[in-house]
Amino acid sequence: MSKYQGVPWANASNLGSKGYRCGYCGINVASSLGFVAADSIEGRYAEIRLCSHCAKPTFFHGQSRCPDVAPGNEVDHVPDGVYALYQEARNAAAANAYTASVLASRKLLMNIAVSQGAPEKLRFIEYVDFLADGGFIPPNGRGWVDHIRTKGNEATHEIVLMEREGAAELISFSEMLLKFIFEFPARVPIEQ
């Protein structure tokens, strides 16, 4: 039994060094311990690497990996429920669940609007209008909000799977919106 950062992993072996950014702790690591599939899976090489920082496993299969690094960044001063949904969108993308990520990003707009005083049970477009009319969207940002709405509607109402690039794009805009509405205003010193 080998020990890796205090976490026991039975029969982990030295696979040679492989650099990657851990999807759990976000640290760039050079992992050497892990497990290799005895045979290829679906004709592709597969392995599990143990992070040299947090010891959690990452599954590599061909060019894909799980968990991947969550797109976007941490944002401060966001209400708990809104932040949890933002993290859900990021984590879904990291787990290769891109359609779920897009749907969470769409729902995030509604939750942001309600956190800023919009009544519940409006039609989705009314939440978008609330954000736009209330000055919660930065200049030239209406197109991005409409893009989230459109991609979310596509994921909701059409038989189509979303891709990583689309999910990451919506998370990026959602992050900017959260910073614009919550984080940056909280950084301004309160005048007395």
N, C-alpha and C positions, 0 to 999 in steps of 0.2 A: 504494500500500500504506500503510495506517495503522498506527501503533504505539500500543499501549494497554498502559501499564505495562511496556513492554519486550517485549511479545509481539506479533509481527507477525500481522495479520489482513488478508488480501487483500480489497480492495473493501468493507471495512466502511464503513458510512455513518452520518451523524448522523440518528437517528430521533426526536430530541427526548427530553427527560428522562423517565425512568420510575423510580420508587422501588420497591425490593424488597429482601428479605433474601436474600443469596446462599446457595445450598445448598452451596457448596463451602467458602467461608471464613467464613460466618456473619455477615458484616458487612452492616449496612444501607447500601445504596448508592443513588445516583441515576445510573443508566446512561443514556448517550445514544448509544453506538455499538452497531451490530449489523447484522442482516440481516433483510429482510422477504420473505416468500413472494410470488412474483410474482402468484399468484392465491390465493384462500382454499383451505385444506385442509379437505375434508369440510364445506364451507360455513362454516368459521370462520376468522377472522383468525389468522395465525401469524407469529411472529418469533423470532429468536434475539438475545438481548441479551448484551453482554459486560460482566462485572462491572468496575466502575471501580476496584476494589481488587486483585483477583487475576487479572483478564482472562479468566476461564473463562466458557464459554457456558452460558446458561440458555435452554431452549426454552419459549416461551409459546404455547399453543394454546387459544383460547377462555379459559375460566376455569382450565384446568390448566397446570401448568408442570413441567419436569423438568430438573435435579433440584429437588425441593422442599426445604425446610429439614427436616432430620432431626428427628423428635420426640425429646424427652428431652434430657438434658445429660450432660456428661462426669462420670465418677465416678472418684475416686482410689483407689489401693491394692487394685484388683481383680486377681486372677491373670490372666495374659496370655490363656489360652485362654477363660476365662469372659468377659473384657472383649471379646475379638474377636467372640464370639457376640452380645453386647449391641450392639456396633457394627454387626454384620451385620443385626440386627433393625431398628435405626435407619435404616441405609442403604437397606434394602429398602423401608421406608415412604417414604423420600425419593424413591425411584425409582418410586413408585406401585405397588410389588409388595406389596400389603397382606396377601395370603394367605401369602406367603413370610415376611413380618415376623411374623405371628401364629405361624407354625410355629417360627420361630427363638426367639420369646419362650417358647414351650412348652418347647423343648429347653433353653433357658437354665435353667429350674428344675432339670432333671436334672443339668446341669453344675455348678450351684451346690451341689446336694446332694453330688455326688461330691467337689467341692473341699473340702467340710466333713467328709468321712469316710464317706459312704455307699458301700457296695460297688457296683461296676458290675454291669450286667445285671439290675437289679431291674425289676419292673413299674413303670410310670410312677406309679401311685397310691402305691407304696411310697416313691418319692422325695418325693412330697408329704407323706406321713406322717412321713418322716424329718425333713424341715424343720420340720414342725409340732411333733412330739414333742421335737425337739432344741432348741426355743426360738429357732430361726432366723427365725421369722415373728413380727412384732410383734403385740401384743394386737389382737384383732379383725381380723387379717390373713388368717386361714384362708379367709375368703370370697373374698378377692382371688386367692389361690393356686388355689382351686377354679375361679374364673372363668377364669384363664389356662388351666387344664387343660381346662375345658369348651369354651372358644373354640378351643383347639388341637385338641381331639378333633373338633370341628365342621369345622375346616379340613382335618383329616387324613382323616376317614371319610365326609364328606358332600360332595355336589356343590354347593358353595356358594362364592362368592367373598367374601372379607373386605373391609371398607371401612376408609378412613383412620381414622375415629373409633375403631373397635375396635382397630386396630393401635396407635394413639397411646395409648390407654388402657392396653393391656398393657405398652407400653414405659414409661409413667409408673410403673406399679406395680413393674416390674422394676428401674427406677432406684432407687426407694425401698428395695427389698429389698437391692440391692447396697450402698447407703449404710448401711443398718442392719447388714448382715453384715460389710462390709469397710471402708468409708471412715470411719465414725464411730468404731469401735473403734481404728483406727489413729491417730486424732487424740488419743486419751487419753495423757497423759504416763505413761511407765513409771516406777512407784515403785521406789525402791531401798532 
